[in-house]
């Protein structure tokens, strides 16, 4: 099996910081969602298998997505009262991270 990888030194920098007594880097997986009632549960079930910190930004869903998210205790949820668009949802995710910031990775859910 052939694995393509690009070595830019980033992994070495992270390892060196950790070895120097710095805490290991944290990663937050952020998923903006809007009216994803058909997909949100299956997508999140997969994401939480691979990510320890998950943020869902519900961008004003009106189809039951918000109610499904309220039942989950394995993800953090921030909700917009009305749809503000994908860019606003990403800004909300970055604001959530704030100044203490784990490195932020954003994933997009499938389109309904």
N, C-alpha and C positions, 0 to 999 in steps of 0.2 A: 504494500500500500504506500503510495507516494503522498507525502504531505508537503504542501507549499507553505512556507512561512517567510516572513520578512523580519529580519533581525535589525531593530533600530536602537537597541540598547535599553529600551523602556523596561523590559523584564529585569535586566541587570540592575537598573536604577532602583526598581522596587525592592529587589532582593537585598541590595546594599543598604537601603533605608531601613528595612526590617531587621537586618543583621546589626545595624548600628543602634538598636534599641528603640527605633520608631515603631509604632503600631503598624500592623499590616494594613494595606489599603482596603477601604470599604467600597463596595459597589452597590448602587441603587438602580434597579431596573424600573423605569417609568413607562407606563402605557397609557397614552391618551385614548379614551374611548368615547364614542357617541352612538347611542342607539344600537348597541351590540348584544342585545338580549340573547340572540341565537348563538353567539360565539364566545361571549365573555367567560363563561364558566369553564369551558374546555380549554381555552387559551390560558387562563390563569392557572388551571390545574397543572398544565405543562410548565409554565413559567416558574412556579414556586418549587418545582423539582430541581431547578437549576440556579435559582437566585435566592439568596437569603433575605434580601430586603427588596420589597416590591411596593411601588406606589402606583395607584390607578388614579388618573385624573378624569373624572366623569364630566364631560363637557356639556352638561345640561340635557342628558338623556331623558326621553319621555316615553320609552317603550318597555319599561320594567328593568332596565339595566341597573339603575340606582338601587332598586329593591334587592336585586340579586347580590350586588356588592355589599349591601348592609348586612347580609347573612354571613359574610366571610370574616374570619378572625386571623387569617394568614397574610393579609395585605393591608396596607394603609390606603385610605381613600380620601381624596379632596374632590369636592363637587362644585361645579359652577352652577348657579341657579338657572342660567339659560345658556344656550349654545353661543360660544364666543369664537369658535374656530380652532383648528389644529395648532396654529402658532401660539394662541393664547394658552392652550392647554400645556404646550411645551414650556412657556414662560412660567406658568404655575408650578410645574415640576421643578424648574431651576430655582424658583423662589422657595419652594419647600426645602430644598437642599440647604439653601442659605450659606452663610459664611463658613460654617464648619465643614462643609461639602465633602461627602464621599465623591468619588469620581462617578459621574452620572452617565448611564447608558440608557438610551431611549429605544423602545421597540414600538412598532405600530401593529395594531390588531388588524385582522382581515376585514376587508370591506364587506358589509352586509349586502 
